[in-house]
């Protein structure tokens, strides 16, 4: 390890890495601020955040394995030489932390009206519609929760395996690595590249379906798309790395360029119609246009799942019954013939046990 632990100084390489770390931080801040200021993460695909988080985590642990010998040299190097040696590792850790912050903000600022099934029940007899919020999670919110757990379990698993292998194998250097470590590093690098290649596909499809920019930050993409070239170059020049370390960032940069072009086109389109990035009117005269856009493109107008449909039907029935609106129900007992009323009141012959006691709506309210 003596040769590996000799400090090396490369002013150009260190300047490039420092510039990249500052640039990476600055490029992510507009996205973080956009979600916080808008208090909404609408427009993001949860699959995009899943793939991006797992890809960046795999890339981060790949370079840790590849440069583990250099990292261990920090025990004998000065602070300055240590920071200079592991700057590439810090760069990828920074990418993972900043991207994972987007996932955290996405969950915190997930639009409340998209979390649970909400219904507007129309009533007869000139009664105003009644808005009912149920405790039934919508499919998008359930998917987001599930994928967030997948991200958490993924980082826990690959971190455990990485440090298990590093602790049970001889310390690697630039020229020799135990076969187990080499295979694991290759797996992390290739999986990171594959995840990065797939990362932008669901987001591109999601944005194309909505035809809205939403909470996506165009300034972030304007900084990151050309910055991907410098990112790849700065990583490739680091000792102990190979194509498996930087390929994911090259693929992600190209896909992000496609998403950037789409967002610019959709933003121009929305502004021509007097709408902002979320489909809301920029002026009072555009309110009708915004309502039509939300009906056709908005995320809150997704096709309801069978569960949501069943809950909606049950709540509609209970609300209308509660307000004295006749609701016809199927009659199981046919012995009464044609004179049996379709909806018997409690206490009348033919009334079903528990009928008129609030049903599903009462259950929701008790909860």
N, C-alpha and C positions, 0 to 999 in steps of 0.2 A: 504493500500500500504506500510505501514511501514515495514511489514515483508518481502515483496518483495524487498524493496529498501535497505535491509541490504547487504553490500558488502560481497561477498564470494571469497575466494582465493583457487584456485586449481592449484598448480604449474605444475603438469603433464598435465592437460587439457590445460592450457594456453600455455605451451611449444609446445604441439601438434598443436594447432591452429596457433601459430606463424610460426611453421615449414611448415604447410600446406599453409599459405598465401604466404610465400616466394617461396615454391615449385610451387604453382599455377602460380605465376607471371613468374618464370623462365621457366616453361613448355610451356607457351604460346608465349614467346619471339621468339623461333625458327620459329614458324609459321608466326608471323608477319614479321620477318626479311626475311624469304624465299620469301614471296610475294613481298616485297619491293625490294629485291636484284634482283629477277628474272624479276621484272616489269611485272608480269603476274599472274593472278589468275586462269588460265586455269587448269581444273581438279576438281574444286569444283562443287558440285551440288547446285543450288540455293535453292532447297527444303531442303537440309541438313542445310543450313544456316538459313532458315526460321524457321524450327522446333527447331534448337538449340537455336536461339535467343529468341523465344517465351517460350521455356521450361525453360531456365535460368532466364528469367524475371518472370515467374510464381513462380519458386522456391525462388527467391529473395523476392518477396512480400509475399509469404507464411510465411517465417521466420520473416518478419517484423510484420505481424499480430500476429503470435504465441508469439513473444517476445516484443510486443508493451508496455506492462507494465514495462518491464525491460528497454526498451529504454527511457521511460518517467522518469525513476529514475535518468537519467543522470543530471536532474535539481538539484538534492540534493547530488549527489555523486561527489567525486573528479575526476579529469581527468583520473588518472590512473585506478581507480575503474570502471569508465564508459567504458573506452576502453576494460578493461578486461571482463566486463559484456556483451558487444555487439560485441565481437570479432567474434562470429558466424554469426551475420548479416553482418559484414564487409566482411567476407569470401565469402558469396554468392553474395554480391554486386560486389566483385572483379571478381568472375567468370562471371557474366553477362557482366561487362564492357569489360573484355578481349575477350570474345567470340564475342560480338557485334563489337569490333574493327576489327575482321576478316571479318565481313560482310561489314564494311566500306571500308576496303582495297580491298575486292573483287570487289566492284563497281568502286573504283578508278582505279584499275589496270586490269579491264576487257579487254581482248585482243581487240585492235582496229579493227583487221581484222574480228572479229566475231560480231561486233556491227551492221554493215550495209551490205546490199547486194552488193557484188562486182562481176563484170563480166569481163571475157576476151573474147572479140568478135573476132572470126576468120574472116578475110577478104580475098576475092579472089584477083586475079591479082597480086600475090606475095607481097601483102601489109602486113606489120607486124601486129600482133594482137593488138587490142586497149583495154586497161584496163579502165573500167568505174566503178566509185564508185557512187552508188545511195543513196538518203536520206531515203530509205526504211529500217526500223529496222528489223534485223533478229529476229526470234522467240525466241531464247535464251536470247537475250538482252532485248526484251520486257518483257519476263517472269521475268527476274532479277529485272527490274524496278518495276514491279507490286508487286512482293513479298517483295521488300524493303519497299514499302509503307504499305503493310500489317503489317510488323514488327513494323513500326513506330506507326501506328494506334492502334495496339494491346497493346504496352507498355503504350500509352497515356490512353487507355480505362481502363485497369486493375489498373493503378496507381490512376486514378480518383475514381474508385469504391472503392478501398482499403481505401483511406484516407477519402472518404465520410462516409464509415461505421465506421471507427475509430473515426471520429469526432462527429458522431451522436449516439454512443453507449457508455455505461460506460467503463472506462478503464479496460481492462482485466488483470488478473494475471495468475499465473501458474495453479491454481486450478479451476478457474471459468472464462468462457468467455461467453458473450451473444451468443444466438443461431445463430443470423445472422453472427457474426464474425466467429463462429465455422464452419458454413456451407461454408462461403466464403474461409476460410483457407483450408478446406478439398478440395473444388473445385480447388483452386490454386495448392495444392499439387498433387492431382490426375491428373489434366490436365498436370502438369509439368512431371509427371511420364509417362503418355501416349505419350506426345510429345517426351520425351527422348527415349522411346522405339521405336518410329517410326523414330527418327532423323537420325539414321545411315542407315536405310534401303535404302532411295534414294541414299545416297552417296556410299554405297556398290554396289548397282546396277549400278550407274554411273561409278564407277571405274572398275567394272567388264566388262562393255561394252567397255570402252576406252582401258582397259588393259595397262593403263599408270598411274604413280603416280602423274604426273603433279605438281601442287604447294602444294600438301599435304606434311606436314612435318612429316617424320618418327621419328626424335628425339622427337618431341612434343608427339607423341603417345607412344613412349617408356617410357616417363616420366609419362604421364597421366594414362595409363592403370593400372599399379600397384598402382599409387597414388590414384585411385578411391577407393581402400579399405580403405586407411587412411582418405580420404575425408568423406566417409560414417561414419567411426568410430568417427571422430572429431565432426560431426554434431549430431550424435545420442547421444553423451555424454552431449550435451548442454541442460540446463534446458529449459523446455517449448516446446520441440520438440517431434515429434512422427514419425512414419514410413512414413507419407505423406511428411515429410520434406526431408528425405534422400533417399527414394526409387528411385527417378529419377536418382540420381548419381550412384547408383548401377547398374541400367539397362544400362545407358550410358557407364559405364566402361566395361561391358561385350561386348556390341556391338562394342565399339572402339577396343577391342582386336581382333575381327574378321577382321575389316578394316586394322589393323596393319599387320596381317598375310598376307592379300592380297597384301598390298603395298610392303612388303618385297619380296614376290614371284615375283611380276611384275617388281620390280627394278632389281632383279637378271636376269630376262628374258630379259629386255631391254639391260642391260649391256652385256649380251652374244651376242646380235645382234649388238653391237657397237652403241647403242642409249642412250641418256640421259633420264631423267625422263619425258621430254616433247616430246619424240620421235625424237629429233634432233640428227644428227650424231655426235659421239664423235671424229671421224676422217674423212678425205676426202673419204676414201675407203668405208665408211658406208653411203654415201649420197644416193645411190640408195635404200638401205634398208630403210632408213628414209623416203624417198618419198613413198615407198610402204606402210610403216606403217601408214603414215598420210592418204593415200588414203583409207585404210581399217578401221582405228581405230580413226583417228583424229577427234577432235570436230568440226573442220572447214569444215568437209565433211558430215555434217548432210544432211538428206533427205530434200530438199527444200519444203517449204510450198506452197500451191496453189498460195498465193499472190506473193511469191518470184519467182515462175515459170512464172506467168503472167508478172511480171516486167521484168524478164530476156528475155522473148520472145519479148516484146515490145522494149526493149533497143537494142537487137540484130538487129531487123528490122530497127530501126532508124539509127544505126551506119552504117549498110551495105548500106542503101539508101544514107546516107551522103557521102559515099565514092564511089558512082556510081556503087554499086553492085546490080544487078537486084534482086528484091524481088517480088515474085508473091503474089498478094492479091486477095481475092475473089471479084468477080464483082457482084454488086447489080443490075446494070442496064443491063438487058439481051437483050434490044432492038437492041443493036449494032450487035448482032449475033456473028459469029466466027471471024469477022474482028476487033472486038473491042479489043484493046491491053490490056494485063493483067495489065500493069503498065503504065498508061499515065503520061506524064510529065506535069508540070504546064503550063497552057495555051493551052494545046491540048484538043481536044474533048474527053470527058469521064474522064477528070481529076477531082478528088474530091476536094471539097473546103478545102484549107489549106494543100493539099498534097504537099510534098517537102519542108515544112517549118521547118523541124527539129523534129516535133512530140514530143514524150515523152522525147527524149534525150535533145531537146532544153529546155523543161520545167525544167528538172533536172539542166541544166546549168544556167538557169535564177535564180534558187533558190540558 
